[in-house]
Amino acid sequence: MIGGGIYTLAGVILGVAGPLAWISLVLGSVLALITVRSYFILTRKIDAGGVPVTYLVQKRHRNLAGVLAWWLILVYVLAIGVYSFTFGHYLGRALALPEPVIGLVIAGLLASLALLNIVGIKEPAGVQITAVWIELLMLTALAAWGFWHWNPTNLTRGAPGGSVWGILNGMAATFIAFEGFEMIAYDHRELRAPKRIMSKGLAAAVIAVGLAYALVTVGAASLVGADVLIKQKENALAVAGQKAAGNIGLIFVTVAACFSAASAVNATLFSVSRLARSSAERRLMPGIFARCNRKRCPYYSIIFLAIVSAPLAAMGSLDLLVETASLAFLLLFSFVNALTYTGTKSHDVLSLTGAIAAAAAAVMVGGRLFSTYPLVLCCFVGICIIVAIAFYATRALGRRRRGFISVRTEPAREGRGL
């Protein structure tokens, strides 16, 4: 969960919520906790991975499950785009690389991590653990230095005044900060103790992430000023690190940001490829996505995700990627909470609250996108519609072919006495 988000979202959320940005992160944590609970309830009901896709399949909503499976691939391509963008621009700033070279760096990152995932399961897990510990140590040091040099005036300098609307808008526009916990549902088959991890581990993770994001955002703003973080949002924490310890601080934060972004891309490639595999096994996606090597790795799925994500990360802008990805995840979590509400006999009120809250936040982000990037919002909606149409069309074509084959072969079988 602590991926590339904090390194790029600190400036973005301060630019929306101002000095009360930490409250936006607390509200995001609450909504994420409600959604964690919904994922756990649905996974426990079916005792299988791939929620919510597999849940819909078991409830005999195959068409909806197929559309959702393809839509989730689109959602995670956006997430990979955000994390890859962070990696490229932090490294690019440290090395003074031009934009075309940053694009090549992003492509190289995705190619390397795809290869690492294809090699086997243990290697990516080791990389993930190492990267998380490194970035946690760096973030802790940066936040502590900011609070040690506490300057409340810097929190408001160049930032909008705190307001209820700003807090809610900040939470909605940067909700991708909490993306990641739901991928454990896709890794169900790989876990040794899925019930314990989903019931206790994920809740603790959400709380830890919300706390870390809030402390780092406030500490960095106290150190260099909110106006600097907002202006340098692509490299916000690198600026704070340089302020704290000169070029050494810049190097340390850049290393942490690169490890963080790489770990987020690695985790997403790993988990989403498993989602594609389980969907393909249920004939919701092409069978090629279910093919695995001797390491049980769905390599075609990983290669597809890396290839599609690279141009998006190389050519997109930060605000565009963050807000579009946040919109997508808010819609997803609203759907999962609503599914939990309708799927429980007691009609769980907490899940209903999560569904309504996530839907309202999605409307807010959609409104921001419409006012700033109307063409992008139209493209996002259009792609979602195309995905649904393409799935239904290919499914109908597959039925016709199967029907044609059965008509041609059935008489022949009867003639042979079969």
Secondary structure, DSSP 8 states (H G I E B T S, - for coil): --SSHHHHHHHHHHHHHGGGHHHHHHHHHHHHHHHHHHHHHHHHHHTSSSTTHHHHHHTT-HHHHHHHHHHHHHHHHHHHHHHHHHHHHHHHHHHT--HHHHHHHHHHHHHHHHHHHHH-SHHHHHHHHHHHHHHHHHHHHHHHHHHHT--HHHHHTTS----HHHHHHHHHHTGGGGTTGGGGGTTGGG-SSHHHIIIIIHHHHHHHHHHHHHHHHHHHHHHH-HHHHHHTGGGHHHHHHHHHHHHHHHHHHHHHHHHHHHHHHHHHHHHHHHHHHHHHHTTSS-GGGG---TTS--HHHHHHHHHHHHHHHHH--HHHHHHHHHHHHHHHHHHHHHHHHHHSTT--HHHHHHHHHHHHHHHHHHHHHHHH-HHHHHHHHHHHHHHHHHHHHHHHHHHHHHHHHHHHHHHHHHHTT-
